Amino acid sequence: MKFISPAQCRGGRALLDMTQPQLASIAGLGLSTVVDFERKRRTVSEEAVRKMQEALEKAGVQFIPENGGGPGVRLRKPIPEERKG
């Protein structure tokens, strides 16, 4: 599994208008873990990064891997009601 970068984490939160405390709560992490990861203050565990990534993905963020144009982030296109279920 390729983990997200600090910039992708910040971008994903921005797309959702989600605060760092909200992400920390949803991901089950301490606020300092989210802040330190996004600001590159210290290396956080792969488990912590995975939890942040999964929380953002569940909220609708899609992370785009490096493909020559750089890694990115976007919101998933909603599934039309008639295609659900």
N, C-alpha and C positions, 0 to 999 in steps of 0.2 A: 504494500500500500504506500502510495506517495502522499506524504503529508503536506499540508498547506503551509505557506510562508506567513510571516507576520503581516506583510502587506495584504495578502489575500484575506486574512482574518479581519483586519481593519475594514477592508473593502466590503466583505460580506456583511459585517455589522452595519456599515453605512447604508447599504442597500435596504436593509430591514429596519433602519432607524432604531437599532438596538444598542443599548449602552453596555459598557464593560461590566457593570454590576449585573445586568440582566443576563449576559452571556455566562458569567461565572455561576450564577444561580442555576440556569438551565443545564449547564454542563456539569454541575456538581463539583465545582472547583472554587478555590479561594480567589478573591479579587486580585490579589497580588500576582497570582499565576498568569492571569489573562493580561494584566498590565505589563508585567515583565516580559512576556512573550511578544506582545505587540511592539514594545519599545526596544526589544533586543537587549534587555538588561542582563539577562542570564538565560542559559539553556534550560528549558523545561522538559519534562519527561515526554516520551513518545505517547504514552497513555494520555497525558493531559492534552496534547495537541490533537490526538484522535477524538477526545471528548468534545473539544471545541469545534472541530470539523463536523462531527456528527450532529451536534446541536444546530449548527448553522445550516447544514444540509436538510435536516428535518423541518427547518423553518422556511425552506424554499430556495436556498442558495445553491448554485451549481459552480463548482470549481473547475476551471479550465486548465489542463496541464500545459506545460511548456511545449510548444510545437514550432519553434522557430520565431514566433512572434512574442514570446514571453508568456508567463502564466497569467491567468486572469480569473475573473469572478463575474457571475451574472445571476439573475433570478431565473428560475425554471419557468417555462411557459405553463400556465395553468391548464389542467386537463379539462376540456369541455365537459359539461354536465352529462351529455348523452354518451360519452365514452367512459365515464366512471362506472365502476362496479361491474 
